[in-house]
Amino acid sequence: MINTVEVASHCVCMDYDGNPADDCWGCYDDSKENLHHLIINWLGENDAPSSATVLVQGKGMNWTGDTGYAKCDANTILDTIRLERVDYRIEFYQDRDNLTARRWSHDEPMGSARFTFTIQKEN
């Protein structure tokens, strides 16, 4: 079973029936909390501590389709791939011990930016 969490810079709050809600109590914060639980679950599937270092590999980023990588702490994964000063949507997918993500933005309208996350083993 694949667990999915969406984080969007311009999220629309929904009520329990899936309809847009008049009041919003921090849907961005709720999404970040859901992502935190997804990452904790992923770390558990890999027998990794919450302080684990993660290798982030990206491809199809920006309008030029860039590739690249970065290292981060498990608790800063979102900060590593989110965009500044532009609307974005990121879907994270956890399938047992695998974690991937797909990002949509003005320069990535088809969700072309894709990310894989690998826990770095301590020597």
Secondary structure by P-SEA (a helix, b strand, c coil): cbbbbbbbcbbbbbccccccccccccaaaaaaaaaaaaaaaaaaaacccccbbbbbbbcccccccccbbbbbcccccccccccccccbbbbbbbccccccccccccccccccbbbbbbbbbcc
